[in-house]
Amino acid sequence: MKNTRQSTRRVVRHILGLMAIISMTACSTFGTLQSTALKPQYLYTANAADGTVSAYRINATTGALTQVPGSPFAAGNADSIAINPAGTFAYVLNYFGGTVSAFRIHSDTGALTPIAGGPFGVPYLSHVTINPAGTFAYMQGQNSNTISAFSVSPATGALAPLPGSPFPTKSVPLSITIDPSGSFAYVVSGANGGTISSFSIDAATGALSPIPKGSFGGKDGADSIAINPAGTFAYGVDRRRKNVSVYQINSATGALTQIQGSPFPAPGLATPIVINPAGTFAYGVSTDHSALIFRMNPTTGAFTPMARLSLPEIDCAFSDMLINPAGTLMFEGCNAGHSISVFSINTKTGALIPVPGSPFAAGTNPAHLAIAQP
């Protein structure tokens, strides 16, 4: 009988021990899932006409936008905005003021706080472009025909000019696009676009070096470039001729080679394009304010018009379009207006559907957008 009681006690102790382990494991797993599920994501708009930045918390389920406490935030002229890949710092360009205002992003609220040392002087530079590692920032000087490069402090967000900067490029640089590996930069230049200059990026120093025979233009010249998420193809939009030239990117050298069938027709396209994270669809806005959807072949790079949607929420031809990292939501700003339109994306068909409550109020001329997930 005594042995039976001892055996029973041992069994009970084992059962209680297992229950404790299961409970701790479940709590740990739930905590991890909860932490991941509740990680906030924020949308920021540079309101060029009133010198502010509007900040919104994005509802991951519905796509609805809710302005964070303190929004809008004062930010100089607010010509454009860029956010580092870690989602910890925002950079707002004031072109005519010759400065970049830098802000720390609060991970729990999305609020913006100016960092020490800012704003940083960047006379007559435009459009902050940050490399995928978040270590360097580049801005084009349209009057000086150069690209200025800066180091980015991961701890403070401060900008400091790089040795050798600024780097010369073709006349009137309009935009800089960096490939997903951070190895190459492509600069579109010319008063109306048309010339593409290719550079390699030194991963250690951030310096730009021209790629041999990497500058070209002509009848298939682009006024903006987008690169697919795989970094295998570059898409040059020519809004004057309403076509898109597609180039295969040499992963070793960064050289561009136009693919067979390029340029592809893009009837009515009046804006740069934005590509979904899967690299299967691209979007733009037409001259009549319709949304244009294009199908992209991730293997061949082929670019095919697919749909033209008349959506009342899209009310400006020269707008900024942005897709969230999950590829499920599209945000659209405008050079004229006071609102942001939000659409859900059908990941299988590429179709856009306005989310309930869209458009959402913003400042004046919310023409540039950026997303952060601290």
C-alpha positions in Angstrom: 0.0 0.0 0.0 2.9 2.3 0.9 4.6 1.7 -2.4 1.3 2.4 -4.2 0.9 5.8 -2.4 4.5 6.8 -3.2 4.0 5.8 -6.9 0.8 7.8 -7.0 2.6 10.9 -5.6 5.3 10.6 -8.2 2.8 10.4 -11.0 1.0 13.5 -9.6 4.3 15.4 -9.4 5.1 14.5 -13.0 1.7 15.6 -14.2 1.9 18.9 -12.3 5.4 19.5 -13.7 4.3 18.8 -17.2 1.3 21.1 -16.8 3.6 23.9 -15.5 5.9 23.5 -18.5 3.0 23.5 -21.0 1.6 26.6 -19.3 4.9 28.5 -19.4 5.4 27.5 -23.1 1.9 28.6 -24.0 2.3 31.9 -22.3 5.7 32.5 -24.0 4.2 31.6 -27.4 1.1 33.7 -26.8 3.3 36.6 -25.7 5.4 36.3 -28.9 2.4 36.1 -31.1 0.7 39.0 -29.3 3.9 41.1 -29.6 4.1 40.4 -33.3 0.4 40.9 -34.0 0.3 44.2 -32.1 3.4 45.7 -33.7 2.1 49.0 -35.1 2.6 50.4 -38.6 2.5 54.1 -39.4 1.9 56.2 -42.5 3.4 59.7 -42.9 2.5 62.3 -45.5 4.6 65.4 -46.3 2.1 68.2 -46.7 4.0 70.6 -49.0 1.6 73.5 -48.9 1.3 73.9 -45.1 4.8 72.7 -43.9 3.6 69.8 -41.8 3.8 66.0 -41.7 0.6 64.1 -40.9 1.1 60.8 -39.1 -1.4 57.9 -39.0 -1.6 54.6 -37.3 -2.7 52.0 -40.0 -5.3 49.5 -39.0 -3.7 46.2 -40.2 -7.1 44.6 -40.7 -9.2 47.3 -42.4 -6.6 49.7 -43.7 -8.3 52.6 -41.9 -6.1 55.5 -40.9 -6.2 57.2 -37.5 -4.0 60.3 -36.8 -1.6 59.8 -34.0 -1.5 62.2 -31.0 0.2 65.4 -31.9 -0.3 65.1 -35.7 0.3 67.1 -37.8 3.9 67.9 -36.9 5.7 71.1 -38.0 8.4 70.3 -40.5 9.5 73.3 -42.5 8.4 73.3 -46.1 7.9 69.5 -46.2 8.6 69.0 -49.9 9.2 65.2 -49.4 9.7 62.6 -46.8 11.8 59.4 -46.4 12.1 56.9 -43.5 15.0 54.6 -42.8 14.4 50.9 -43.2 14.3 50.2 -39.4 11.4 52.7 -39.1 13.2 54.7 -36.4 13.9 58.0 -38.1 12.1 60.2 -40.6 13.7 62.8 -42.9 11.7 65.7 -44.3 13.2 67.9 -47.0 12.7 71.6 -47.2 14.1 72.4 -50.7 13.8 76.2 -50.6 15.0 76.4 -47.0 18.0 74.2 -47.9 17.5 71.9 -44.9 16.5 68.3 -44.0 14.6 68.0 -40.7 15.2 64.7 -39.0 12.8 63.1 -36.5 12.9 60.1 -34.2 9.8 57.9 -34.5 8.2 56.8 -31.3 7.7 53.0 -31.7 4.5 52.9 -29.6 2.7 56.1 -30.7 4.3 57.0 -34.1 4.9 60.6 -32.8 7.8 62.6 -34.3 10.4 64.2 -32.2 13.2 66.4 -33.7 16.6 64.9 -33.2 19.7 66.8 -31.9 21.7 68.7 -34.4 18.9 69.1 -36.9 17.8 70.5 -39.2 20.8 69.6 -41.4 21.9 72.0 -44.1 21.6 70.6 -47.6 21.5 73.7 -50.0 19.2 73.1 -53.0 19.1 69.3 -52.8 16.0 67.3 -53.3 14.4 64.0 -52.5 16.1 62.0 -49.7 16.9 58.4 -50.8 18.1 56.0 -48.1 20.0 52.7 -48.9 18.4 49.4 -47.8 20.9 49.0 -44.9 19.9 52.5 -43.6 23.5 53.6 -43.4 23.7 56.2 -46.2 21.4 58.9 -47.6 21.6 60.4 -51.1 20.1 63.6 -52.5 20.3 65.0 -56.0 21.5 68.6 -56.7 19.6 69.7 -59.8 21.4 73.0 -60.0 24.9 71.5 -59.4 24.4 68.3 -61.4 25.7 66.2 -58.5 24.6 63.6 -56.0 25.3 64.5 -52.4 25.9 61.5 -50.0 25.6 61.4 -46.3 26.2 58.8 -43.5 23.3 58.1 -41.3 23.9 57.4 -37.6 22.0 54.3 -36.6 21.9 55.6 -33.0 20.9 59.2 -33.4 19.8 59.5 -37.0 22.2 62.4 -37.6 23.4 63.1 -41.2 27.1 63.7 -42.0 28.6 64.4 -45.5 30.6 61.5 -46.9 34.2 62.0 -48.1 34.3 62.7 -51.8 30.7 64.0 -51.8 29.1 65.4 -53.9 29.5 63.0 -56.8 29.1 64.3 -60.4 26.3 63.1 -62.7 24.5 64.1 -65.8 22.7 67.5 -66.1 19.6 68.0 -64.0 19.4 64.8 -61.9 15.7 64.2 -61.2 15.6 61.0 -59.1 17.8 58.3 -57.5 16.8 54.7 -57.3 18.8 52.1 -55.3 18.5 48.4 -56.0 17.3 46.1 -53.1 20.9 44.8 -52.5 22.1 48.3 -52.0 24.9 47.7 -54.5 23.8 50.0 -57.3 22.2 53.4 -57.9 20.4 54.6 -61.0 20.0 58.3 -61.6 17.5 59.8 -64.1 18.7 63.1 -65.5 17.6 65.8 -67.9 15.1 68.7 -67.7 12.5 66.2 -69.0 14.3 63.0 -68.2 15.8 60.8 -70.8 19.2 59.9 -69.5 20.0 57.1 -67.0 23.3 57.1 -65.2 24.4 53.9 -63.4 26.7 53.8 -60.3 28.1 51.2 -58.0 27.9 51.9 -54.3 30.8 51.1 -51.9 29.1 49.2 -49.1 31.7 50.5 -46.6 32.0 54.1 -47.5 28.8 54.9 -49.5 30.9 56.4 -52.3 29.4 56.3 -55.8 31.5 55.1 -58.8 30.2 55.3 -62.4 29.5 52.0 -64.0 31.5 51.7 -67.3 29.1 52.4 -70.2 26.4 52.9 -67.6 25.0 56.2 -68.9 22.6 56.1 -71.8 19.4 57.7 -73.1 17.7 58.4 -76.4 14.2 57.6 -77.7 13.5 55.1 -74.9 14.7 57.5 -72.2 13.0 57.5 -68.8 11.8 60.2 -66.4 11.6 57.8 -63.4 12.8 54.3 -62.6 11.4 51.5 -60.4 13.2 48.3 -59.5 11.3 45.0 -58.8 11.8 43.6 -55.2 14.0 40.8 -56.5 16.4 43.3 -58.0 16.4 41.6 -61.4 14.6 44.2 -63.5 14.5 48.0 -63.8 11.4 49.8 -65.2 11.9 53.2 -66.8 8.7 55.2 -67.2 8.6 57.6 -70.2 5.5 59.7 -69.5 5.8 61.7 -72.7 5.7 58.7 -74.9 3.4 56.7 -72.6 5.7 53.6 -72.5 7.8 51.7 -70.0 11.3 50.4 -70.9 12.4 47.3 -69.1 16.0 46.5 -68.4 17.6 43.3 -66.9 20.0 44.2 -64.1 23.4 42.4 -64.1 23.7 41.3 -60.4 27.5 41.4 -60.6 28.1 44.7 -62.4 24.8 46.6 -62.2 24.7 47.0 -66.0 21.3 47.4 -67.6 20.3 45.5 -70.7 17.0 46.2 -72.4 14.9 43.1 -72.7 13.2 41.8 -75.8 9.9 43.6 -76.6 10.9 46.7 -74.6 9.6 49.4 -74.5 6.1 48.3 -73.6 3.1 50.5 -74.1 1.5 52.1 -71.1 -1.4 54.1 -72.4 -2.3 57.2 -70.4 0.4 56.7 -67.7 1.1 60.1 -66.1 3.1 59.1 -63.0 6.0 57.0 -61.8 4.9 53.4 -61.1 4.9 51.5 -57.8 5.5 47.7 -57.7 3.9 45.3 -55.3 6.2 43.2 -52.9 5.7 40.0 -55.0 6.8 41.8 -58.2 3.7 40.7 -60.0 1.7 44.0 -60.4 2.6 47.6 -60.9 0.4 50.7 -60.5 0.2 54.2 -61.7 -2.3 57.0 -62.4 -3.5 58.1 -65.8 -3.9 61.6 -67.3 -7.7 61.3 -66.6 -7.1 60.3 -63.0 -7.9 56.6 -63.4 -5.8 54.0 -61.7 -3.7 51.9 -64.1 -2.8 48.3 -63.2 -0.1 46.4 -65.1 0.9 42.7 -64.9 4.6 42.0 -64.5 6.3 38.7 -65.4 8.9 38.1 -62.6 10.8 35.7 -64.8 11.0 37.7 -68.1 10.3 41.2 -66.9 7.5 41.7 -69.4 5.2 44.6 -68.6 1.5 44.3 -69.8 -1.4 46.8 -69.3 -4.1 44.9 -67.4 -6.8 47.3 -66.1 -7.9 50.9 -66.0 -10.1 51.8 -63.0 -12.1 55.0 -62.6 -12.1 55.6 -58.9 -13.5 58.8 -57.4 -10.9 58.6 -54.6 -8.1 59.2 -57.1 -8.4 62.9 -57.9 -4.9 63.9 -59.0 -2.7 62.9 -61.9 0.6 63.8 -60.2 0.2 61.7 -57.1 2.4 59.5 -54.9 1.4 55.9 -54.6 2.7 53.6 -51.9 2.1 49.9 -51.1 2.5 48.4 -47.6 5.1 45.8 -47.0 2.5 43.0 -46.9 1.2 44.0 -50.4 -2.3 44.3 -49.1 -2.9 48.0 -49.0 -2.3 50.9 -51.4 -2.0 54.5 -50.2 -2.4 57.5 -52.6 -1.5 61.1 -52.0 -1.9 64.1 -54.2 -0.2 67.4 -55.3 -3.6 69.2 -54.9 -6.0 68.3 -52.2 -6.3 67.6 -48.5 -6.8 63.8 -48.2 -5.2 60.4 -48.5 -7.0 57.6 -50.4 -6.6 54.0 -49.2 -7.3 50.8 -51.2 -7.2 47.1 -50.4 -5.3 45.1 -53.0 -6.5 41.7 -54.2 -3.1 39.9 -54.2 -4.3 37.4 -56.8 -5.8 39.8 -59.4 -4.2 43.1 -58.4 -7.6 44.8 -58.2 -8.0 47.9 -56.0 -11.0 48.4 -53.7 -11.5 51.6 -51.6 -11.4 50.8 -47.8 -14.3 52.0 -45.6 -13.8 55.6 -44.6 -11.5 56.5 -47.5 -10.4 59.1 -48.3 -8.9 60.3 -44.9 -8.2 63.9 -44.0 -4.6 65.2 -44.4 -2.8 68.5 -44.7 -2.6 70.6 -47.8 -0.9 68.9 -50.8 0.0 65.6 -49.2 2.1 64.6 -52.2 4.7 62.4 -50.7 4.2 59.3 -48.5 6.3 57.0 -46.4 5.6 54.0 -44.1 7.3 53.0 -40.9 7.2 49.9 -38.7 9.5 50.7 -35.8 
